[in-house]
Amino acid sequence: MSSPAATATTTAVTSVTDATFAAEVLDERLPVLVEFTADWCPPCRMIAPVLADLAEQEAGRLKIVALDVDANPQTQAAYGVLSMPTLMLFRAGEPVTSLVGARSGARLLRDLDGFLD
């Protein structure tokens, strides 16, 4: 039986792979927040419901996706991601800011404030 947080995460936050990263992130017209995550990462599990809530609240303004670094090492290496969770915001196909570690939704919005329309 899945928890409500797990259900919300699967519906609100899209999973991307090395193969779909360009289409889902780099070619997207909206800003895209990429969570570089891993199943073995406790802080990643902590931030998942925060990201799911934020994805619903900011729909139409911000797209949020998750990339499993263990299954998708090419994208992780391309962006030099070493710590999980790393949250990287992309605009017009380019990374504009990177945040490391779990945080509350309010703090995450403050951290991203200058980068969103």
Secondary structure, 3 states (H helix, E strand, C coil): CCCHHHHHHHHHCEEECCCCHHHHHHCCCCCEEEEEECCCCHHHHHHHHHHHHHHHHCCCCCEEEEEECCCCHHHHHHCCCCCCCEEEEEECCEEEEEEECCCCHHHHHHHHHHHCC
